[in-house]
Amino acid sequence: MTYDGMADAASFYLVPIGEVDVTVPGEDEAGSVNLDFNRNGELVGIEVLSARRSLPAEFLKDAERID
């Protein structure tokens, strides 16, 4: 998992970071979650926006920082 503090976005990679072909955005009252798929239609990543509000603090503390 990575965390970008400037964007307040956490990304979970289900496979080694590779090419994302399509990002499908989703949003509800809890916040925004983007799903990343490769060209084969396989889910390869999940991005959580407003991560400080949506995720436990210990997840973000242990995440690789990219900001």
PQR file with spaces between the fields and no chain letter, atoms N, CA, C, O and H, PARSE charges and radii, in Angstrom:
ATOM       1  N    MET     1       0.838   -1.168    0.000 -0.4000 1.5000
ATOM       2  CA   MET     1       0.000    0.000    0.000 -0.0000 2.0000
ATOM       3  C    MET     1       0.889    1.239    0.000  0.5500 1.7000
ATOM       4  O    MET     1       1.928    1.270    0.659 -0.5500 1.4000
ATOM       5  N    THR     2       0.475    2.244   -0.735 -0.4000 1.5000
ATOM       6  CA   THR     2       1.167    3.528   -0.719 -0.0000 2.0000
ATOM       7  C    THR     2       0.194    4.595   -0.240  0.5500 1.7000
ATOM       8  O    THR     2      -1.023    4.433   -0.327 -0.5500 1.4000
ATOM       9  H    THR     2      -0.370    2.219   -1.271  0.4000 1.0000
ATOM      10  N    TYR     3       0.755    5.694    0.270 -0.4000 1.5000
ATOM      11  CA   TYR     3      -0.073    6.815    0.718 -0.0000 2.0000
ATOM      12  C    TYR     3       0.544    8.115    0.256  0.5500 1.7000
ATOM      13  O    TYR     3       1.728    8.369    0.480 -0.5500 1.4000
ATOM      14  H    TYR     3       1.744    5.826    0.341  0.4000 1.0000
ATOM      15  N    ASP     4      -0.261    8.935   -0.390 -0.4000 1.5000
ATOM      16  CA   ASP     4       0.129   10.270   -0.833 -0.0000 2.0000
ATOM      17  C    ASP     4      -0.580   11.275    0.068  0.5500 1.7000
ATOM      18  O    ASP     4      -1.776   11.520   -0.089 -0.5500 1.4000
ATOM      19  H    ASP     4      -1.223    8.729   -0.572  0.4000 1.0000
ATOM      20  N    GLY     5       0.157   11.855    1.009 -0.4000 1.5000
ATOM      21  CA   GLY     5      -0.430   12.782    1.965 -0.0000 2.0000
ATOM      22  C    GLY     5      -0.934   14.068    1.340  0.5500 1.7000
ATOM      23  O    GLY     5      -1.913   14.643    1.814 -0.5500 1.4000
ATOM      24  H    GLY     5       1.129   11.656    1.137  0.4000 1.0000
ATOM      25  N    MET     6      -0.278   14.529    0.279 -0.4000 1.5000
ATOM      26  CA   MET     6      -0.722   15.763   -0.383 -0.0000 2.0000
ATOM      27  C    MET     6      -2.099   15.560   -1.018  0.5500 1.7000
ATOM      28  O    MET     6      -2.941   16.456   -0.972 -0.5500 1.4000
ATOM      29  H    MET     6       0.518   14.062   -0.107  0.4000 1.0000
ATOM      30  N    ALA     7      -2.325   14.399   -1.603 -0.4000 1.5000
ATOM      31  CA   ALA     7      -3.612   14.087   -2.249 -0.0000 2.0000
ATOM      32  C    ALA     7      -4.565   13.390   -1.281  0.5500 1.7000
ATOM      33  O    ALA     7      -5.746   13.228   -1.588 -0.5500 1.4000
ATOM      34  H    ALA     7      -1.640   13.671   -1.640  0.4000 1.0000
ATOM      35  N    ASP     8      -4.064   12.976   -0.114 -0.4000 1.5000
ATOM      36  CA   ASP     8      -4.821   12.173    0.856 -0.0000 2.0000
ATOM      37  C    ASP     8      -5.426   10.956    0.164  0.5500 1.7000
ATOM      38  O    ASP     8      -6.620   10.680    0.284 -0.5500 1.4000
ATOM      39  H    ASP     8      -3.105   13.108    0.135  0.4000 1.0000
ATOM      40  N    ALA     9      -4.570   10.231   -0.566 -0.4000 1.5000
ATOM      41  CA   ALA     9      -5.002    9.056   -1.329 -0.0000 2.0000
ATOM      42  C    ALA     9      -4.122    7.859   -0.982  0.5500 1.7000
ATOM      43  O    ALA     9      -2.895    7.953   -0.973 -0.5500 1.4000
ATOM      44  H    ALA     9      -3.600   10.455   -0.664  0.4000 1.0000
ATOM      45  N    ALA    10      -4.769    6.742   -0.698 -0.4000 1.5000
ATOM      46  CA   ALA    10      -4.065    5.484   -0.441 -0.0000 2.0000
ATOM      47  C    ALA    10      -4.328    4.544   -1.601  0.5500 1.7000
ATOM      48  O    ALA    10      -5.448    4.461   -2.104 -0.5500 1.4000
ATOM      49  H    ALA    10      -5.766    6.666   -0.705  0.4000 1.0000
ATOM      50  N    SER    11      -3.294    3.838   -2.022 -0.4000 1.5000
ATOM      51  CA   SER    11      -3.430    2.888   -3.126 -0.0000 2.0000
ATOM      52  C    SER    11      -3.001    1.510   -2.663  0.5500 1.7000
ATOM      53  O    SER    11      -1.943    1.341   -2.058 -0.5500 1.4000
ATOM      54  H    SER    11      -2.384    3.905   -1.614  0.4000 1.0000
ATOM      55  N    PHE    12      -3.836    0.533   -2.955 -0.4000 1.5000
ATOM      56  CA   PHE    12      -3.565   -0.866   -2.650 -0.0000 2.0000
ATOM      57  C    PHE    12      -3.324   -1.573   -3.974  0.5500 1.7000
ATOM      58  O    PHE    12      -4.165   -1.521   -4.872 -0.5500 1.4000
ATOM      59  H    PHE    12      -4.696    0.670   -3.446  0.4000 1.0000
ATOM      60  N    TYR    13      -2.185   -2.228   -4.096 -0.4000 1.5000
ATOM      61  CA   TYR    13      -1.854   -2.933   -5.332 -0.0000 2.0000
ATOM      62  C    TYR    13      -2.039   -4.426   -5.109  0.5500 1.7000
ATOM      63  O    TYR    13      -1.457   -4.996   -4.185 -0.5500 1.4000
ATOM      64  H    TYR    13      -1.502   -2.270   -3.367  0.4000 1.0000
ATOM      65  N    LEU    14      -2.841   -5.057   -5.946 -0.4000 1.5000
ATOM      66  CA   LEU    14      -3.142   -6.477   -5.813 -0.0000 2.0000
ATOM      67  C    LEU    14      -2.118   -7.341   -6.529  0.5500 1.7000
ATOM      68  O    LEU    14      -2.011   -8.538   -6.264 -0.5500 1.4000
ATOM      69  H    LEU    14      -3.314   -4.594   -6.696  0.4000 1.0000
ATOM      70  N    VAL    15      -1.376   -6.739   -7.426 -0.4000 1.5000
ATOM      71  CA   VAL    15      -0.295   -7.383   -8.172 -0.0000 2.0000
ATOM      72  C    VAL    15       0.846   -6.375   -8.221  0.5500 1.7000
ATOM      73  O    VAL    15       0.632   -5.208   -7.894 -0.5500 1.4000
ATOM      74  H    VAL    15      -1.463   -5.767   -7.642  0.4000 1.0000
ATOM      75  N    PRO    16       2.047   -6.782   -8.617 -0.5600 1.5000
ATOM      76  CA   PRO    16       3.107   -5.782   -8.759  0.2800 2.0000
ATOM      77  C    PRO    16       2.636   -4.634   -9.660  0.5500 1.7000
ATOM      78  O    PRO    16       1.932   -4.840  -10.648 -0.5500 1.4000
ATOM      79  N    ILE    17       3.042   -3.434   -9.288 -0.4000 1.5000
ATOM      80  CA   ILE    17       2.610   -2.250  -10.029 -0.0000 2.0000
ATOM      81  C    ILE    17       2.923   -2.434  -11.507  0.5500 1.7000
ATOM      82  O    ILE    17       4.057   -2.723  -11.889 -0.5500 1.4000
ATOM      83  H    ILE    17       3.614   -3.266   -8.484  0.4000 1.0000
ATOM      84  N    GLY    18       1.913   -2.263  -12.315 -0.4000 1.5000
ATOM      85  CA   GLY    18       2.073   -2.419  -13.751 -0.0000 2.0000
ATOM      86  C    GLY    18       1.167   -1.454  -14.479  0.5500 1.7000
ATOM      87  O    GLY    18       0.791   -0.407  -13.952 -0.5500 1.4000
ATOM      88  H    GLY    18       0.992   -2.028  -12.005  0.4000 1.0000
ATOM      89  N    GLU    19       0.834   -1.811  -15.666 -0.4000 1.5000
ATOM      90  CA   GLU    19       0.043   -0.931  -16.501 -0.0000 2.0000
ATOM      91  C    GLU    19      -1.430   -0.995  -16.121  0.5500 1.7000
ATOM      92  O    GLU    19      -2.019   -2.071  -16.023 -0.5500 1.4000
ATOM      93  H    GLU    19       1.140   -2.661  -16.095  0.4000 1.0000
ATOM      94  N    VAL    20      -2.008    0.176  -15.910 -0.4000 1.5000
ATOM      95  CA   VAL    20      -3.452    0.297  -15.673 -0.0000 2.0000
ATOM      96  C    VAL    20      -4.077    0.718  -16.983  0.5500 1.7000
ATOM      97  O    VAL    20      -3.681    1.722  -17.575 -0.5500 1.4000
ATOM      98  H    VAL    20      -1.530    1.051  -15.989  0.4000 1.0000
ATOM      99  N    ASP    21      -5.046   -0.042  -17.433 -0.4000 1.5000
ATOM     100  CA   ASP    21      -5.714    0.261  -18.693 -0.0000 2.0000
ATOM     101  C    ASP    21      -6.970    1.094  -18.480  0.5500 1.7000
ATOM     102  O    ASP    21      -7.258    2.004  -19.258 -0.5500 1.4000
ATOM     103  H    ASP    21      -5.367   -0.858  -16.953  0.4000 1.0000
ATOM     104  N    VAL    22      -7.720    0.781  -17.420 -0.4000 1.5000
ATOM     105  CA   VAL    22      -8.985    1.461  -17.155 -0.0000 2.0000
ATOM     106  C    VAL    22      -9.116    1.721  -15.660  0.5500 1.7000
ATOM     107  O    VAL    22      -8.827    0.845  -14.844 -0.5500 1.4000
ATOM     108  H    VAL    22      -7.486    0.042  -16.787  0.4000 1.0000
ATOM     109  N    THR    23      -9.551    2.927  -15.304 -0.4000 1.5000
ATOM     110  CA   THR    23      -9.884    3.256  -13.925 -0.0000 2.0000
ATOM     111  C    THR    23     -11.378    3.536  -13.863  0.5500 1.7000
ATOM     112  O    THR    23     -11.904    4.366  -14.606 -0.5500 1.4000
ATOM     113  H    THR    23      -9.785    3.638  -15.966  0.4000 1.0000
ATOM     114  N    VAL    24     -12.054    2.823  -12.957 -0.4000 1.5000
ATOM     115  CA   VAL    24     -13.496    2.996  -12.792 -0.0000 2.0000
ATOM     116  C    VAL    24     -13.716    3.721  -11.473  0.5500 1.7000
ATOM     117  O    VAL    24     -13.434    3.172  -10.408 -0.5500 1.4000
ATOM     118  H    VAL    24     -11.627    2.149  -12.354  0.4000 1.0000
ATOM     119  N    PRO    25     -14.221    4.965  -11.535 -0.5600 1.5000
ATOM     120  CA   PRO    25     -14.439    5.723  -10.302  0.2800 2.0000
ATOM     121  C    PRO    25     -15.749    5.313   -9.635  0.5500 1.7000
ATOM     122  O    PRO    25     -16.711    4.912  -10.290 -0.5500 1.4000
ATOM     123  N    GLY    26     -15.748    5.427   -8.333 -0.4000 1.5000
ATOM     124  CA   GLY    26     -16.959    5.186   -7.563 -0.0000 2.0000
ATOM     125  C    GLY    26     -17.020    6.177   -6.421  0.5500 1.7000
ATOM     126  O    GLY    26     -15.990    6.545   -5.857 -0.5500 1.4000
ATOM     127  H    GLY    26     -14.966    5.753   -7.801  0.4000 1.0000
ATOM     128  N    GLU    27     -18.216    6.608   -6.079 -0.4000 1.5000
ATOM     129  CA   GLU    27     -18.357    7.593   -5.009 -0.0000 2.0000
ATOM     130  C    GLU    27     -19.690    7.403   -4.328  0.5500 1.7000
ATOM     131  O    GLU    27     -20.710    7.160   -4.973 -0.5500 1.4000
ATOM     132  H    GLU    27     -19.053    6.309   -6.538  0.4000 1.0000
ATOM     133  N    ASP    28     -19.667    7.519   -2.987 -0.4000 1.5000
ATOM     134  CA   ASP    28     -20.897    7.533   -2.213 -0.0000 2.0000
ATOM     135  C    ASP    28     -20.660    8.399   -0.987  0.5500 1.7000
ATOM     136  O    ASP    28     -19.662    9.117   -0.925 -0.5500 1.4000
ATOM     137  H    ASP    28     -18.838    7.716   -2.463  0.4000 1.0000
ATOM     138  N    GLU    29     -21.555    8.346   -0.015 -0.4000 1.5000
ATOM     139  CA   GLU    29     -21.433    9.215    1.152 -0.0000 2.0000
ATOM     140  C    GLU    29     -20.184    8.910    1.973  0.5500 1.7000
ATOM     141  O    GLU    29     -19.740    9.757    2.749 -0.5500 1.4000
ATOM     142  H    GLU    29     -22.366    7.762   -0.066  0.4000 1.0000
ATOM     143  N    ALA    30     -19.613    7.728    1.819 -0.4000 1.5000
ATOM     144  CA   ALA    30     -18.410    7.357    2.568 -0.0000 2.0000
ATOM     145  C    ALA    30     -17.143    7.902    1.936  0.5500 1.7000
ATOM     146  O    ALA    30     -16.114    7.976    2.608 -0.5500 1.4000
ATOM     147  H    ALA    30     -19.974    7.040    1.188  0.4000 1.0000
ATOM     148  N    GLY    31     -17.181    8.286    0.670 -0.4000 1.5000
ATOM     149  CA   GLY    31     -15.999    8.792   -0.003 -0.0000 2.0000
ATOM     150  C    GLY    31     -15.860    8.224   -1.395  0.5500 1.7000
ATOM     151  O    GLY    31     -16.819    7.704   -1.965 -0.5500 1.4000
ATOM     152  H    GLY    31     -18.016    8.226    0.124  0.4000 1.0000
ATOM     153  N    SER    32     -14.672    8.323   -1.935 -0.4000 1.5000
ATOM     154  CA   SER    32     -14.415    7.865   -3.297 -0.0000 2.0000
ATOM     155  C    SER    32     -13.423    6.717   -3.304  0.5500 1.7000
ATOM     156  O    SER    32     -12.436    6.721   -2.568 -0.5500 1.4000
ATOM     157  H    SER    32     -13.893    8.745   -1.472  0.4000 1.0000
ATOM     158  N    VAL    33     -13.702    5.733   -4.147 -0.4000 1.5000
ATOM     159  CA   VAL    33     -12.812    4.596   -4.360 -0.0000 2.0000
ATOM     160  C    VAL    33     -12.715    4.375   -5.858  0.5500 1.7000
ATOM     161  O    VAL    33     -13.732    4.229   -6.537 -0.5500 1.4000
ATOM     162  H    VAL    33     -14.504    5.729   -4.745  0.4000 1.0000
ATOM     163  N    ASN    34     -11.498    4.350   -6.372 -0.4000 1.5000
ATOM     164  CA   ASN    34     -11.266    4.073   -7.787 -0.0000 2.0000
ATOM     165  C    ASN    34     -10.733    2.665   -7.933  0.5500 1.7000
ATOM     166  O    ASN    34      -9.856    2.246   -7.178 -0.5500 1.4000
ATOM     167  H    ASN    34     -10.672    4.468   -5.820  0.4000 1.0000
ATOM     168  N    LEU    35     -11.259    1.931   -8.900 -0.4000 1.5000
ATOM     169  CA   LEU    35     -10.794    0.575   -9.184 -0.0000 2.0000
ATOM     170  C    LEU    35      -9.985    0.594  -10.473  0.5500 1.7000
ATOM     171  O    LEU    35     -10.448    1.105  -11.493 -0.5500 1.4000
ATOM     172  H    LEU    35     -11.972    2.271   -9.513  0.4000 1.0000
ATOM     173  N    ASP    36      -8.784    0.040  -10.431 -0.4000 1.5000
ATOM     174  CA   ASP    36      -7.903   -0.009  -11.595 -0.0000 2.0000
ATOM     175  C    ASP    36      -7.883   -1.424  -12.171  0.5500 1.7000
ATOM     176  O    ASP    36      -7.711   -2.404  -11.447 -0.5500 1.4000
ATOM     177  H    ASP    36      -8.408   -0.376   -9.602  0.4000 1.0000
ATOM     178  N    PHE    37      -8.062   -1.508  -13.487 -0.4000 1.5000
ATOM     179  CA   PHE    37      -8.072   -2.779  -14.194 -0.0000 2.0000
ATOM     180  C    PHE    37      -6.990   -2.776  -15.270  0.5500 1.7000
ATOM     181  O    PHE    37      -6.685   -1.733  -15.848 -0.5500 1.4000
ATOM     182  H    PHE    37      -8.202   -0.712  -14.076  0.4000 1.0000
ATOM     183  N    ASN    38      -6.415   -3.941  -15.532 -0.4000 1.5000
ATOM     184  CA   ASN    38      -5.453   -4.051  -16.623 -0.0000 2.0000
ATOM     185  C    ASN    38      -6.191   -4.320  -17.934  0.5500 1.7000
ATOM     186  O    ASN    38      -7.420   -4.390  -17.958 -0.5500 1.4000
ATOM     187  H    ASN    38      -6.663   -4.788  -15.062  0.4000 1.0000
ATOM     188  N    ARG    39      -5.447   -4.469  -19.007 -0.4000 1.5000
ATOM     189  CA   ARG    39      -6.080   -4.649  -20.320 -0.0000 2.0000
ATOM     190  C    ARG    39      -6.842   -5.960  -20.439  0.5500 1.7000
ATOM     191  O    ARG    39      -7.655   -6.113  -21.351 -0.5500 1.4000
ATOM     192  H    ARG    39      -4.449   -4.412  -18.988  0.4000 1.0000
ATOM     193  N    ASN    40      -6.597   -6.921  -19.529 -0.4000 1.5000
ATOM     194  CA   ASN    40      -7.326   -8.192  -19.532 -0.0000 2.0000
ATOM     195  C    ASN    40      -8.597   -8.130  -18.686  0.5500 1.7000
ATOM     196  O    ASN    40      -9.300   -9.129  -18.540 -0.5500 1.4000
ATOM     197  H    ASN    40      -5.937   -6.796  -18.788  0.4000 1.0000
ATOM     198  N    GLY    41      -8.888   -6.949  -18.128 -0.4000 1.5000
ATOM     199  CA   GLY    41     -10.071   -6.787  -17.301 -0.0000 2.0000
ATOM     200  C    GLY    41      -9.903   -7.256  -15.868  0.5500 1.7000
ATOM     201  O    GLY    41     -10.883   -7.390  -15.136 -0.5500 1.4000
ATOM     202  H    GLY    41      -8.316   -6.137  -18.246  0.4000 1.0000
ATOM     203  N    GLU    42      -8.659   -7.505  -15.464 -0.4000 1.5000
ATOM     204  CA   GLU    42      -8.387   -7.963  -14.105 -0.0000 2.0000
ATOM     205  C    GLU    42      -8.180   -6.768  -13.181  0.5500 1.7000
ATOM     206  O    GLU    42      -7.515   -5.800  -13.548 -0.5500 1.4000
ATOM     207  H    GLU    42      -7.863   -7.396  -16.059  0.4000 1.0000
ATOM     208  N    LEU    43      -8.750   -6.840  -11.986 -0.4000 1.5000
ATOM     209  CA   LEU    43      -8.566   -5.800  -10.983 -0.0000 2.0000
ATOM     210  C    LEU    43      -7.131   -5.850  -10.489  0.5500 1.7000
ATOM     211  O    LEU    43      -6.678   -6.886  -10.003 -0.5500 1.4000
ATOM     212  H    LEU    43      -9.291   -7.626  -11.688  0.4000 1.0000
ATOM     213  N    VAL    44      -6.409   -4.739  -10.608 -0.4000 1.5000
ATOM     214  CA   VAL    44      -4.997   -4.701  -10.221 -0.0000 2.0000
ATOM     215  C    VAL    44      -4.715   -3.713   -9.101  0.5500 1.7000
ATOM     216  O    VAL    44      -3.647   -3.761   -8.491 -0.5500 1.4000
ATOM     217  H    VAL    44      -6.777   -3.897  -11.003  0.4000 1.0000
ATOM     218  N    GLY    45      -5.656   -2.817   -8.820 -0.4000 1.5000
ATOM     219  CA   GLY    45      -5.415   -1.834   -7.772 -0.0000 2.0000
ATOM     220  C    GLY    45      -6.683   -1.151   -7.315  0.5500 1.7000
ATOM     221  O    GLY    45      -7.684   -1.091   -8.030 -0.5500 1.4000
ATOM     222  H    GLY    45      -6.524   -2.778   -9.315  0.4000 1.0000
ATOM     223  N    ILE    46      -6.609   -0.633   -6.093 -0.4000 1.5000
ATOM     224  CA   ILE    46      -7.722    0.096   -5.494 -0.0000 2.0000
ATOM     225  C    ILE    46      -7.144    1.375   -4.905  0.5500 1.7000
ATOM     226  O    ILE    46      -6.175    1.332   -4.149 -0.5500 1.4000
ATOM     227  H    ILE    46      -5.796   -0.681   -5.513  0.4000 1.0000
ATOM     228  N    GLU    47      -7.737    2.509   -5.250 -0.4000 1.5000
ATOM     229  CA   GLU    47      -7.310    3.799   -4.718 -0.0000 2.0000
ATOM     230  C    GLU    47      -8.434    4.356   -3.852  0.5500 1.7000
ATOM     231  O    GLU    47      -9.582    4.441   -4.287 -0.5500 1.4000
ATOM     232  H    GLU    47      -8.525    2.544   -5.865  0.4000 1.0000
ATOM     233  N    VAL    48      -8.091    4.732   -2.625 -0.4000 1.5000
ATOM     234  CA   VAL    48      -9.059    5.305   -1.697 -0.0000 2.0000
ATOM     235  C    VAL    48      -8.740    6.786   -1.539  0.5500 1.7000
ATOM     236  O    VAL    48      -7.661    7.144   -1.066 -0.5500 1.4000
ATOM     237  H    VAL    48      -7.158    4.663   -2.272  0.4000 1.0000
ATOM     238  N    LEU    49      -9.669    7.642   -1.930 -0.4000 1.5000
ATOM     239  CA   LEU    49      -9.518    9.089   -1.762 -0.0000 2.0000
ATOM     240  C    LEU    49     -10.097    9.490   -0.412  0.5500 1.7000
ATOM     241  O    LEU    49     -10.946    8.782    0.129 -0.5500 1.4000
ATOM     242  H    LEU    49     -10.546    7.351   -2.314  0.4000 1.0000
ATOM     243  N    SER    50      -9.652   10.607    0.133 -0.4000 1.5000
ATOM     244  CA   SER    50     -10.009   11.012    1.501 -0.0000 2.0000
ATOM     245  C    SER    50      -9.645    9.894    2.468  0.5500 1.7000
ATOM     246  O    SER    50     -10.427    9.520    3.342 -0.5500 1.4000
ATOM     247  H    SER    50      -8.962   11.181   -0.307  0.4000 1.0000
ATOM     248  N    ALA    51      -8.442    9.373    2.289 -0.4000 1.5000
ATOM     249  CA   ALA    51      -7.991    8.196    3.030 -0.0000 2.0000
ATOM     250  C    ALA    51      -7.953    8.422    4.538  0.5500 1.7000
ATOM     251  O    ALA    51      -8.263    7.502    5.296 -0.5500 1.4000
ATOM     252  H    ALA    51      -7.806    9.677    1.580  0.4000 1.0000
ATOM     253  N    ARG    52      -7.584    9.615    4.995 -0.4000 1.5000
ATOM     254  CA   ARG    52      -7.524    9.868    6.442 -0.0000 2.0000
ATOM     255  C    ARG    52      -8.898    9.712    7.079  0.5500 1.7000
ATOM     256  O    ARG    52      -9.000    9.330    8.245 -0.5500 1.4000
ATOM     257  H    ARG    52      -7.332   10.362    4.380  0.4000 1.0000
ATOM     258  N    ARG    53      -9.936    9.999    6.340 -0.4000 1.5000
ATOM     259  CA   ARG    53     -11.299    9.877    6.857 -0.0000 2.0000
ATOM     260  C    ARG    53     -11.801    8.433    6.768  0.5500 1.7000
ATOM     261  O    ARG    53     -12.595    8.001    7.603 -0.5500 1.4000
ATOM     262  H    ARG    53      -9.854   10.310    5.393  0.4000 1.0000
ATOM     263  N    SER    54     -11.345    7.691    5.766 -0.4000 1.5000
ATOM     264  CA   SER    54     -11.930    6.385    5.463 -0.0000 2.0000
ATOM     265  C    SER    54     -11.157    5.184    5.999  0.5500 1.7000
ATOM     266  O    SER    54     -11.737    4.115    6.187 -0.5500 1.4000
ATOM     267  H    SER    54     -10.699    8.041    5.087  0.4000 1.0000
ATOM     268  N    LEU    55      -9.867    5.343    6.246 -0.4000 1.5000
ATOM     269  CA   LEU    55      -9.036    4.195    6.623 -0.0000 2.0000
ATOM     270  C    LEU    55      -8.493    4.341    8.039  0.5500 1.7000
ATOM     271  O    LEU    55      -8.296    5.458    8.518 -0.5500 1.4000
ATOM     272  H    LEU    55      -9.396    6.211    6.093  0.4000 1.0000
ATOM     273  N    PRO    56      -8.250    3.215    8.713 -0.5600 1.5000
ATOM     274  CA   PRO    56      -7.649    3.279   10.049  0.2800 2.0000
ATOM     275  C    PRO    56      -6.271    3.947   10.006  0.5500 1.7000
ATOM     276  O    PRO    56      -5.496    3.730    9.075 -0.5500 1.4000
ATOM     277  N    ALA    57      -5.982    4.747   11.008 -0.4000 1.5000
ATOM     278  CA   ALA    57      -4.719    5.485   11.068 -0.0000 2.0000
ATOM     279  C    ALA    57      -3.510    4.563   10.984  0.5500 1.7000
ATOM     280  O    ALA    57      -2.499    4.936   10.391 -0.5500 1.4000
ATOM     281  H    ALA    57      -6.612    4.923   11.764  0.4000 1.0000
ATOM     282  N    GLU    58      -3.590    3.347   11.574 -0.4000 1.5000
ATOM     283  CA   GLU    58      -2.434    2.449   11.545 -0.0000 2.0000
ATOM     284  C    GLU    58      -2.121    1.960   10.131  0.5500 1.7000
ATOM     285  O    GLU    58      -0.964    1.670    9.828 -0.5500 1.4000
ATOM     286  H    GLU    58      -4.412    3.043   12.057  0.4000 1.0000
ATOM     287  N    PHE    59      -3.127    1.863    9.259 -0.4000 1.5000
ATOM     288  CA   PHE    59      -2.877    1.510    7.855 -0.0000 2.0000
ATOM     289  C    PHE    59      -2.020    2.587    7.201  0.5500 1.7000
ATOM     290  O    PHE    59      -1.031    2.291    6.531 -0.5500 1.4000
ATOM     291  H    PHE    59      -4.067    2.099    9.505  0.4000 1.0000
ATOM     292  N    LEU    60      -2.413    3.832    7.405 -0.4000 1.5000
ATOM     293  CA   LEU    60      -1.705    4.944    6.770 -0.0000 2.0000
ATOM     294  C    LEU    60      -0.306    5.114    7.363  0.5500 1.7000
ATOM     295  O    LEU    60       0.637    5.455    6.648 -0.5500 1.4000
ATOM     296  H    LEU    60      -3.217    4.073    7.949  0.4000 1.0000
ATOM     297  N    LYS    61      -0.176    4.878    8.652 -0.4000 1.5000
ATOM     298  CA   LYS    61       1.126    4.996    9.306 -0.0000 2.0000
ATOM     299  C    LYS    61       2.137    4.018    8.725  0.5500 1.7000
ATOM     300  O    LYS    61       3.314    4.348    8.576 -0.5500 1.4000
ATOM     301  H    LYS    61      -0.942    4.601    9.232  0.4000 1.0000
ATOM     302  N    ASP    62       1.678    2.817    8.396 -0.4000 1.5000
ATOM     303  CA   ASP    62       2.575    1.776    7.890 -0.0000 2.0000
ATOM     304  C    ASP    62       2.752    1.800    6.365  0.5500 1.7000
ATOM     305  O    ASP    62       3.573    1.054    5.831 -0.5500 1.4000
ATOM     306  H    ASP    62       0.723    2.549    8.517  0.4000 1.0000
ATOM     307  N    ALA    63       1.999    2.641    5.669 -0.4000 1.5000
ATOM     308  CA   ALA    63       2.055    2.687    4.205 -0.0000 2.0000
ATOM     309  C    ALA    63       3.357    3.329    3.714  0.5500 1.7000
ATOM     310  O    ALA    63       3.951    4.163    4.397 -0.5500 1.4000
ATOM     311  H    ALA    63       1.333    3.247    6.104  0.4000 1.0000
ATOM     312  N    GLU    64       3.774    2.930    2.544 -0.4000 1.5000
ATOM     313  CA   GLU    64       4.908    3.572    1.884 -0.0000 2.0000
ATOM     314  C    GLU    64       4.481    4.981    1.470  0.5500 1.7000
ATOM     315  O    GLU    64       3.471    5.142    0.784 -0.5500 1.4000
ATOM     316  H    GLU    64       3.291    2.252    1.989  0.4000 1.0000
ATOM     317  N    ARG    65       5.229    5.989    1.875 -0.4000 1.5000
ATOM     318  CA   ARG    65       4.907    7.383    1.561 -0.0000 2.0000
ATOM     319  C    ARG    65       5.412    7.752    0.181  0.5500 1.7000
ATOM     320  O    ARG    65       6.554    7.458   -0.172 -0.5500 1.4000
ATOM     321  H    ARG    65       6.049    5.858    2.432  0.4000 1.0000
ATOM     322  N    ILE    66       4.556    8.398   -0.596 -0.4000 1.5000
ATOM     323  CA   ILE    66       4.987    8.829   -1.936 -0.0000 2.0000
ATOM     324  C    ILE    66       4.873   10.340   -2.108  0.5500 1.7000
ATOM     325  O    ILE    66       4.987   10.850   -3.222 -0.5500 1.4000
ATOM     326  H    ILE    66       3.629    8.637   -0.309  0.4000 1.0000
ATOM     327  N    ASP    67       4.647   11.063   -0.995 -0.4000 1.5000
ATOM     328  CA   ASP    67       4.534   12.522   -1.115 -0.0000 2.0000
ATOM     329  C    ASP    67       5.826   13.216   -0.793  0.5500 1.7000
ATOM     330  O    ASP    67       5.897   14.443   -0.847 -0.5500 1.4000
ATOM     331  H    ASP    67       4.555   10.649   -0.090  0.4000 1.0000
